[in-house]
Amino acid sequence: MLRILAPTRTVFAAFAGGIALACACAALLLSLNSGPASAATPEQKQAAARERIEQTSSAIEADRDDLESAQAEAADASAREADLNGLISSGEERSAELASRLDEAEDDLAASRKRLVRARAFLSERLVAIYISGGTPDTLDMAMGASSFDQLATGNTYLTAVQNSDERLTARVAELRRQLDGKVDGLGEAKVAIDKHNEALAAARDQIAAARAEAEASAATLASANADREARIDSLKGDIAGWQKQIEKQQQVSAEEAEEEVEQNLGGPYAIPTYIVMCESGGDYSAVNPSSGAGGAYQIMPSTWEAYGGTGLPQNASKAEQDRIAALIWADSGSSPWTCA
């Protein structure tokens, strides 16, 4: 039994191997007859170009919120820095004014102190003189000592003048003292005011440093977002131009005809360059930007739409009406109204 089965297995294995070899040869022969893999068809290339354009448009639209947010942050930071710069400028003027007032108050205080010193010295001398002379005579003593009425009248006049002079001197010293106290108080208030103002000025300088750093960070974010957007727009232009070249070459048509066909394939024709429309809205005539309110395929602001005779909102208007108004805007201002240009 073993001698019979062994040859049978060998023959079967050889037969199976032959079949596998024959299949492999047949497959190789078939691949040789069919030649190399055929290149993508024109339709496939055009479909790929359209897909790239639509993907780029979607990416631009998705990044629009980030870009607008970065623009708003940069604008806010710049405005805050400008406000703080204004505060610093006015604060420095106020500080100089307070410093001038402080100098004046100090000069007045010094002058008042000198006047008070002089008045006190004079009053002291007067009091010493009165003390040495035995005091100022009163009216009764003068009447008793007068030898005549004229002498009495003269002495009384003299006595009244002396008393009045002493009273004025005393009052002047008291007034000078009150003025001095007032100037001291005013000087203290001026110092407190300038100290507080200088503290506010220092705080503003700290804030402006933070605002400048914030503005620089926002500007860097905005620059990065703009760079990404410009790169995508360039990619969009390149894809559309490449598609047009494909059509020119494959169909042997003019550049204008190729451009028209590409526009039609992308939802056009449009009143402005196709890449701008694809960047702005992806060719969607009902598109709306929730941040700015711009609408339609051309992303026209409602105020601009109304200024050019449009009624309602641009995104609700027909394609023909949107095309018409976009053409008018383009004729007046060129590409400047569109951020994608």
C-alpha positions as a Markdown table, in Angstrom:
| # | Residue | x | y | z |
|---|---|---|---|---|
| 1 | Met | 0.0 | 0.0 | 0.0 |
| 2 | Leu | 2.8 | 2.4 | 0.8 |
| 3 | Arg | 4.5 | 1.8 | -2.5 |
| 4 | Ile | 1.4 | 2.6 | -4.4 |
| 5 | Leu | 0.3 | 5.8 | -2.5 |
| 6 | Ala | 3.7 | 7.5 | -2.6 |
| 7 | Pro | 4.0 | 7.8 | -6.4 |
| 8 | Thr | 0.4 | 9.0 | -6.5 |
| 9 | Arg | 1.1 | 11.9 | -4.2 |
| 10 | Thr | 4.2 | 12.8 | -6.1 |
| 11 | Val | 2.3 | 12.9 | -9.4 |
| 12 | Phe | -0.5 | 14.9 | -7.8 |
| 13 | Ala | 1.9 | 17.5 | -6.5 |
| 14 | Ala | 3.6 | 17.8 | -9.8 |
| 15 | Phe | 0.3 | 18.2 | -11.5 |
| 16 | Ala | -0.8 | 21.0 | -9.1 |
| 17 | Gly | 2.5 | 22.8 | -9.5 |
| 18 | Gly | 2.1 | 22.6 | -13.3 |
| 19 | Ile | -1.4 | 24.2 | -13.0 |
| 20 | Ala | -0.1 | 27.1 | -10.8 |
| 21 | Leu | 2.8 | 27.7 | -13.3 |
| 22 | Ala | 0.4 | 27.7 | -16.2 |
| 23 | Cys | -1.8 | 30.3 | -14.5 |
| 24 | Ala | 1.1 | 32.5 | -13.7 |
| 25 | Cys | 2.3 | 32.3 | -17.3 |
| 26 | Ala | -1.2 | 33.1 | -18.5 |
| 27 | Ala | -1.4 | 36.1 | -16.3 |
| 28 | Leu | 2.1 | 37.3 | -17.4 |
| 29 | Leu | 1.1 | 36.8 | -21.0 |
| 30 | Leu | -2.1 | 38.8 | -20.5 |
| 31 | Ser | -0.3 | 41.7 | -18.9 |
| 32 | Leu | 2.2 | 41.8 | -21.7 |
| 33 | Asn | -0.5 | 41.8 | -24.3 |
| 34 | Ser | -2.4 | 44.6 | -22.5 |
| 35 | Gly | 0.7 | 46.9 | -22.3 |
| 36 | Pro | 1.5 | 49.4 | -19.5 |
| 37 | Ala | -1.3 | 50.8 | -17.3 |
| 38 | Ser | -3.2 | 53.5 | -19.1 |
| 39 | Ala | -2.9 | 57.1 | -17.9 |
| 40 | Ala | -5.9 | 58.9 | -16.3 |
| 41 | Thr | -8.5 | 60.0 | -18.7 |
| 42 | Pro | -9.1 | 63.8 | -19.4 |
| 43 | Glu | -12.4 | 63.4 | -17.5 |
| 44 | Gln | -10.5 | 62.0 | -14.5 |
| 45 | Lys | -8.0 | 64.8 | -14.6 |
| 46 | Gln | -10.7 | 67.4 | -14.7 |
| 47 | Ala | -12.6 | 65.7 | -11.9 |
| 48 | Ala | -9.4 | 65.7 | -9.8 |
| 49 | Ala | -8.8 | 69.4 | -10.6 |
| 50 | Arg | -12.3 | 70.3 | -9.6 |
| 51 | Glu | -12.0 | 68.3 | -6.4 |
| 52 | Arg | -8.7 | 70.1 | -5.5 |
| 53 | Ile | -10.4 | 73.5 | -6.2 |
| 54 | Glu | -13.4 | 72.6 | -4.0 |
| 55 | Gln | -11.2 | 71.3 | -1.2 |
| 56 | Thr | -9.1 | 74.5 | -1.3 |
| 57 | Ser | -12.3 | 76.7 | -1.3 |
| 58 | Ser | -13.6 | 74.8 | 1.7 |
| 59 | Ala | -10.3 | 75.2 | 3.5 |
| 60 | Ile | -10.3 | 78.9 | 2.9 |
| 61 | Glu | -13.9 | 79.2 | 4.1 |
| 62 | Ala | -13.1 | 77.2 | 7.2 |
| 63 | Asp | -10.2 | 79.4 | 8.0 |
| 64 | Arg | -12.2 | 82.6 | 7.4 |
| 65 | Asp | -13.5 | 82.7 | 11.0 |
| 66 | Asp | -10.0 | 82.3 | 12.4 |
| 67 | Leu | -8.6 | 85.0 | 10.1 |
| 68 | Glu | -11.4 | 87.4 | 11.0 |
| 69 | Ser | -10.9 | 86.7 | 14.7 |
| 70 | Ala | -7.2 | 87.3 | 14.4 |
| 71 | Gln | -7.9 | 90.6 | 12.5 |
| 72 | Ala | -10.3 | 91.7 | 15.3 |
| 73 | Glu | -7.8 | 90.8 | 18.0 |
| 74 | Ala | -5.0 | 92.6 | 16.3 |
| 75 | Ala | -7.3 | 95.7 | 15.8 |
| 76 | Asp | -8.4 | 95.6 | 19.4 |
| 77 | Ala | -4.9 | 95.3 | 20.7 |
| 78 | Ser | -3.7 | 98.2 | 18.5 |
| 79 | Ala | -6.6 | 100.3 | 19.6 |
| 80 | Arg | -5.9 | 99.6 | 23.2 |
| 81 | Glu | -2.2 | 100.4 | 22.8 |
| 82 | Ala | -3.2 | 103.7 | 21.0 |
| 83 | Asp | -5.6 | 104.5 | 23.9 |
| 84 | Leu | -2.9 | 103.9 | 26.5 |
| 85 | Asn | -0.4 | 105.9 | 24.5 |
| 86 | Gly | -2.9 | 108.8 | 24.6 |
| 87 | Leu | -3.3 | 108.3 | 28.3 |
| 88 | Ile | 0.5 | 108.3 | 28.8 |
| 89 | Ser | 0.7 | 111.5 | 26.7 |
| 90 | Ser | -2.0 | 113.4 | 28.6 |
| 91 | Gly | -0.7 | 111.9 | 31.9 |
| 92 | Glu | 2.8 | 113.3 | 31.2 |
| 93 | Glu | 1.3 | 116.7 | 30.5 |
| 94 | Arg | -0.8 | 116.5 | 33.7 |
| 95 | Ser | 2.3 | 115.4 | 35.6 |
| 96 | Ala | 4.3 | 118.4 | 34.3 |
| 97 | Glu | 1.4 | 120.7 | 35.2 |
| 98 | Leu | 1.2 | 119.3 | 38.8 |
| 99 | Ala | 5.0 | 119.6 | 39.1 |
| 100 | Ser | 4.8 | 123.2 | 38.1 |
| 101 | Arg | 2.1 | 123.9 | 40.6 |
| 102 | Leu | 4.1 | 122.1 | 43.2 |
| 103 | Asp | 7.1 | 124.4 | 42.5 |
| 104 | Glu | 4.9 | 127.5 | 42.7 |
| 105 | Ala | 3.4 | 126.3 | 46.0 |
| 106 | Glu | 6.9 | 125.7 | 47.4 |
| 107 | Asp | 8.1 | 129.1 | 46.3 |
| 108 | Asp | 5.0 | 130.8 | 47.8 |
| 109 | Leu | 5.5 | 128.8 | 51.0 |
| 110 | Ala | 9.1 | 129.9 | 51.3 |
| 111 | Ala | 8.1 | 133.5 | 50.7 |
| 112 | Ser | 5.3 | 133.3 | 53.3 |
| 113 | Arg | 7.7 | 131.8 | 55.8 |
| 114 | Lys | 10.1 | 134.7 | 55.3 |
| 115 | Arg | 7.3 | 137.3 | 55.8 |
| 116 | Leu | 6.2 | 135.5 | 58.9 |
| 117 | Val | 9.7 | 135.4 | 60.3 |
| 118 | Arg | 10.1 | 139.2 | 59.7 |
| 119 | Ala | 6.6 | 140.0 | 61.2 |
| 120 | Arg | 7.4 | 137.9 | 64.2 |
| 121 | Ala | 10.7 | 139.5 | 64.7 |
| 122 | Phe | 9.2 | 143.0 | 64.4 |
| 123 | Leu | 6.4 | 142.0 | 66.9 |
| 124 | Ser | 9.0 | 140.7 | 69.3 |
| 125 | Glu | 11.0 | 143.9 | 69.1 |
| 126 | Arg | 7.8 | 145.9 | 69.7 |
| 127 | Leu | 6.9 | 143.8 | 72.7 |
| 128 | Val | 10.4 | 144.1 | 74.2 |
| 129 | Ala | 10.3 | 147.9 | 73.7 |
| 130 | Ile | 6.9 | 148.2 | 75.5 |
| 131 | Tyr | 8.2 | 146.0 | 78.3 |
| 132 | Ile | 11.4 | 148.1 | 78.7 |
| 133 | Ser | 9.5 | 151.4 | 78.7 |
| 134 | Gly | 7.1 | 150.1 | 81.4 |
| 135 | Gly | 4.2 | 149.4 | 79.1 |
| 136 | Thr | 2.0 | 151.6 | 77.0 |
| 137 | Pro | 0.3 | 154.3 | 79.1 |
| 138 | Asp | -3.4 | 154.1 | 79.4 |
| 139 | Thr | -5.8 | 157.0 | 78.8 |
| 140 | Leu | -6.3 | 157.8 | 82.5 |
| 141 | Asp | -2.6 | 158.2 | 83.2 |
| 142 | Met | -2.3 | 160.4 | 80.2 |
| 143 | Ala | -5.2 | 162.6 | 81.3 |
| 144 | Met | -3.7 | 163.0 | 84.8 |
| 145 | Gly | -0.3 | 164.0 | 83.4 |
| 146 | Ala | -1.5 | 166.4 | 80.7 |
| 147 | Ser | -0.8 | 170.1 | 81.4 |
| 148 | Ser | -3.3 | 171.3 | 78.8 |
| 149 | Phe | -6.1 | 170.1 | 76.7 |
| 150 | Asp | -4.0 | 170.2 | 73.6 |
| 151 | Gln | -1.4 | 168.0 | 75.2 |
| 152 | Leu | -4.1 | 165.6 | 76.3 |
| 153 | Ala | -5.5 | 165.5 | 72.7 |
| 154 | Thr | -2.1 | 165.0 | 71.2 |
| 155 | Gly | -1.2 | 162.2 | 73.7 |
| 156 | Asn | -4.5 | 160.4 | 73.1 |
| 157 | Thr | -4.0 | 160.5 | 69.3 |
| 158 | Tyr | -0.6 | 159.1 | 69.8 |
| 159 | Leu | -1.8 | 156.4 | 72.1 |
| 160 | Thr | -4.6 | 155.4 | 69.7 |
| 161 | Ala | -2.2 | 155.2 | 66.9 |
| 162 | Val | 0.2 | 153.0 | 68.9 |
| 163 | Gln | -2.6 | 150.7 | 70.0 |
| 164 | Asn | -4.0 | 150.4 | 66.4 |
| 165 | Ser | -0.5 | 149.7 | 65.1 |
| 166 | Asp | 0.0 | 147.0 | 67.6 |
| 167 | Glu | -3.4 | 145.5 | 66.8 |
| 168 | Arg | -2.6 | 145.5 | 63.1 |
| 169 | Leu | 0.8 | 144.0 | 63.7 |
| 170 | Thr | -0.7 | 141.2 | 65.8 |
| 171 | Ala | -3.5 | 140.6 | 63.2 |
| 172 | Arg | -0.9 | 140.6 | 60.4 |
| 173 | Val | 1.2 | 138.0 | 62.2 |
| 174 | Ala | -1.9 | 135.9 | 62.7 |
| 175 | Glu | -3.0 | 136.2 | 59.1 |
| 176 | Leu | 0.4 | 135.3 | 57.8 |
| 177 | Arg | 0.3 | 132.2 | 60.1 |
| 178 | Arg | -3.1 | 131.2 | 58.6 |
| 179 | Gln | -1.8 | 131.7 | 55.1 |
| 180 | Leu | 1.3 | 129.7 | 55.9 |
| 181 | Asp | -0.9 | 126.9 | 57.3 |
| 182 | Gly | -3.1 | 127.0 | 54.2 |
| 183 | Lys | -0.1 | 126.8 | 51.8 |
| 184 | Val | 1.3 | 123.9 | 53.8 |
| 185 | Asp | -2.0 | 122.1 | 53.4 |
| 186 | Gly | -2.2 | 123.0 | 49.7 |
| 187 | Leu | 1.4 | 121.8 | 49.2 |
| 188 | Gly | 0.5 | 118.5 | 50.9 |
| 189 | Glu | -2.5 | 118.1 | 48.7 |
| 190 | Ala | -0.5 | 118.8 | 45.5 |
| 191 | Lys | 2.1 | 116.3 | 46.6 |
| 192 | Val | -0.6 | 113.7 | 47.2 |
| 193 | Ala | -2.2 | 114.5 | 43.8 |
| 194 | Ile | 1.1 | 114.2 | 41.9 |
| 195 | Asp | 2.0 | 111.0 | 43.7 |
| 196 | Lys | -1.3 | 109.4 | 42.8 |
| 197 | His | -1.0 | 110.6 | 39.2 |
| 198 | Asn | 2.5 | 109.2 | 38.9 |
| 199 | Glu | 1.3 | 105.9 | 40.3 |
| 200 | Ala | -1.4 | 105.8 | 37.6 |
| 201 | Leu | 1.1 | 106.7 | 35.0 |
| 202 | Ala | 3.4 | 103.9 | 36.1 |
| 203 | Ala | 0.5 | 101.5 | 35.9 |
| 204 | Ala | -0.4 | 102.7 | 32.5 |
| 205 | Arg | 3.2 | 102.1 | 31.3 |
| 206 | Asp | 3.0 | 98.5 | 32.6 |
| 207 | Gln | -0.3 | 98.1 | 30.8 |
| 208 | Ile | 1.0 | 99.4 | 27.6 |
| 209 | Ala | 3.9 | 97.0 | 27.7 |
| 210 | Ala | 1.4 | 94.1 | 28.0 |
| 211 | Ala | -0.8 | 95.6 | 25.3 |
| 212 | Arg | 2.2 | 95.9 | 23.0 |
| 213 | Ala | 3.1 | 92.3 | 23.6 |
| 214 | Glu | -0.5 | 91.3 | 22.9 |
| 215 | Ala | -0.6 | 93.4 | 19.8 |
| 216 | Glu | 2.6 | 91.8 | 18.5 |
| 217 | Ala | 1.3 | 88.3 | 19.2 |
| 218 | Ser | -2.0 | 89.1 | 17.5 |
| 219 | Ala | -0.1 | 90.6 | 14.5 |
| 220 | Ala | 2.0 | 87.4 | 14.3 |
| 221 | Thr | -1.1 | 85.2 | 14.4 |
| 222 | Leu | -2.7 | 87.4 | 11.7 |
| 223 | Ala | 0.4 | 87.3 | 9.5 |
| 224 | Ser | 0.5 | 83.5 | 9.8 |
| 225 | Ala | -3.2 | 83.3 | 8.9 |
| 226 | Asn | -2.8 | 85.7 | 6.0 |
| 227 | Ala | 0.2 | 83.7 | 4.8 |
| 228 | Asp | -1.8 | 80.4 | 4.9 |
| 229 | Arg | -4.7 | 82.2 | 3.1 |
| 230 | Glu | -2.4 | 83.6 | 0.4 |
| 231 | Ala | -0.9 | 80.2 | -0.1 |
| 232 | Arg | -4.3 | 78.6 | -0.6 |
| 233 | Ile | -5.4 | 81.3 | -3.0 |
| 234 | Asp | -2.2 | 80.8 | -5.0 |
| 235 | Ser | -3.0 | 77.1 | -5.0 |
| 236 | Leu | -6.5 | 77.9 | -6.2 |
| 237 | Lys | -5.2 | 80.0 | -9.0 |
| 238 | Gly | -2.8 | 77.3 | -10.0 |
| 239 | Asp | -5.4 | 74.6 | -10.1 |
| 240 | Ile | -7.8 | 76.6 | -12.1 |
| 241 | Ala | -5.1 | 77.7 | -14.6 |
| 242 | Gly | -3.9 | 74.1 | -14.8 |
| 243 | Trp | -7.4 | 72.9 | -15.6 |
| 244 | Gln | -7.8 | 75.5 | -18.3 |
| 245 | Lys | -4.5 | 74.4 | -19.9 |
| 246 | Gln | -5.7 | 70.7 | -19.8 |
| 247 | Ile | -8.8 | 71.7 | -21.7 |
| 248 | Glu | -6.9 | 73.8 | -24.2 |
| 249 | Lys | -4.5 | 71.0 | -24.9 |
| 250 | Gln | -7.0 | 68.2 | -25.0 |
| 251 | Gln | -9.8 | 69.9 | -26.9 |
| 252 | Gln | -7.6 | 72.2 | -29.0 |
| 253 | Val | -9.6 | 75.3 | -28.0 |
| 254 | Ser | -8.7 | 78.9 | -27.2 |
| 255 | Ala | -7.8 | 80.1 | -23.8 |
| 256 | Glu | -11.1 | 82.0 | -23.6 |
| 257 | Glu | -13.1 | 78.9 | -24.5 |
| 258 | Ala | -11.2 | 76.8 | -21.9 |
| 259 | Glu | -11.7 | 79.5 | -19.3 |
| 260 | Glu | -15.5 | 79.5 | -20.0 |
| 261 | Glu | -15.7 | 75.8 | -19.8 |
| 262 | Val | -13.9 | 75.8 | -16.4 |
| 263 | Glu | -16.2 | 78.5 | -15.1 |
| 264 | Gln | -19.3 | 76.5 | -16.2 |
| 265 | Asn | -18.0 | 73.4 | -14.5 |
| 266 | Leu | -17.5 | 75.5 | -11.3 |
| 267 | Gly | -21.0 | 77.0 | -11.4 |
| 268 | Gly | -20.3 | 80.0 | -13.5 |
| 269 | Pro | -19.8 | 81.9 | -15.6 |
| 270 | Tyr | -19.0 | 84.7 | -13.1 |
| 271 | Ala | -18.7 | 88.5 | -13.3 |
| 272 | Ile | -15.3 | 88.5 | -11.7 |
| 273 | Pro | -12.3 | 86.1 | -11.8 |
| 274 | Thr | -13.3 | 82.6 | -10.9 |
| 275 | Tyr | -10.7 | 82.1 | -8.3 |
| 276 | Ile | -12.0 | 85.0 | -6.3 |
| 277 | Val | -15.5 | 83.6 | -6.3 |
| 278 | Met | -14.3 | 80.2 | -5.3 |
| 279 | Cys | -12.2 | 81.7 | -2.5 |
| 280 | Glu | -15.0 | 84.0 | -1.3 |
| 281 | Ser | -17.9 | 81.5 | -1.4 |
| 282 | Gly | -17.0 | 78.3 | -3.3 |
| 283 | Gly | -19.4 | 79.5 | -5.9 |
| 284 | Asp | -22.4 | 79.3 | -3.6 |
| 285 | Tyr | -24.9 | 82.0 | -4.5 |
| 286 | Ser | -26.7 | 81.5 | -1.2 |
| 287 | Ala | -23.6 | 81.7 | 1.0 |
| 288 | Val | -23.7 | 84.0 | 4.0 |
| 289 | Asn | -20.8 | 85.2 | 6.2 |
| 290 | Pro | -22.3 | 85.2 | 9.8 |
| 291 | Ser | -19.5 | 87.5 | 11.0 |
| 292 | Ser | -19.6 | 90.3 | 8.5 |
| 293 | Gly | -23.1 | 89.8 | 7.0 |
| 294 | Ala | -21.7 | 89.6 | 3.4 |
| 295 | Gly | -23.7 | 87.3 | 1.2 |
| 296 | Gly | -24.0 | 85.6 | -2.1 |
| 297 | Ala | -21.4 | 84.1 | -4.4 |
| 298 | Tyr | -19.5 | 87.4 | -4.4 |
| 299 | Gln | -19.8 | 88.0 | -0.7 |
| 300 | Ile | -21.2 | 91.5 | -1.1 |
| 301 | Met | -22.0 | 93.6 | 2.0 |
| 302 | Pro | -25.7 | 94.5 | 2.3 |
| 303 | Ser | -24.8 | 98.2 | 2.4 |
| 304 | Thr | -22.8 | 97.9 | -0.9 |
| 305 | Trp | -25.6 | 95.8 | -2.4 |
| 306 | Glu | -28.1 | 98.5 | -1.6 |
| 307 | Ala | -25.8 | 101.3 | -2.9 |
| 308 | Tyr | -25.6 | 99.5 | -6.3 |
| 309 | Gly | -29.4 | 99.2 | -6.5 |
| 310 | Gly | -29.9 | 95.8 | -5.1 |
| 311 | Thr | -33.0 | 95.0 | -3.1 |
| 312 | Gly | -33.3 | 92.6 | -0.2 |
| 313 | Leu | -30.1 | 90.7 | 0.7 |
| 314 | Pro | -27.6 | 89.6 | -1.9 |
| 315 | Gln | -27.8 | 85.9 | -1.0 |
| 316 | Asn | -31.5 | 85.9 | -1.7 |
| 317 | Ala | -31.1 | 87.4 | -5.2 |
| 318 | Ser | -31.0 | 85.5 | -8.4 |
| 319 | Lys | -27.7 | 84.5 | -10.1 |
| 320 | Ala | -28.2 | 87.1 | -12.8 |
| 321 | Glu | -28.8 | 89.9 | -10.3 |
| 322 | Gln | -25.8 | 89.0 | -8.3 |
| 323 | Asp | -23.7 | 88.8 | -11.4 |
| 324 | Arg | -25.0 | 92.2 | -12.6 |
| 325 | Ile | -24.1 | 94.0 | -9.4 |
| 326 | Ala | -20.8 | 92.2 | -9.0 |
| 327 | Ala | -19.9 | 93.4 | -12.5 |
| 328 | Leu | -20.8 | 97.0 | -11.6 |
| 329 | Ile | -18.6 | 96.8 | -8.4 |
| 330 | Trp | -15.7 | 95.3 | -10.4 |
| 331 | Ala | -16.1 | 98.1 | -13.1 |
| 332 | Asp | -15.9 | 100.8 | -10.4 |
| 333 | Ser | -13.3 | 99.4 | -8.0 |
| 334 | Gly | -11.6 | 96.4 | -9.6 |
| 335 | Ser | -10.5 | 93.7 | -7.2 |
| 336 | Ser | -10.1 | 95.9 | -4.2 |
| 337 | Pro | -13.5 | 95.2 | -2.5 |
| 338 | Trp | -12.6 | 91.4 | -2.3 |
| 339 | Thr | -10.2 | 90.2 | 0.3 |
| 340 | Cys | -9.4 | 87.1 | -1.8 |
| 341 | Ala | -8.1 | 89.2 | -4.8 |
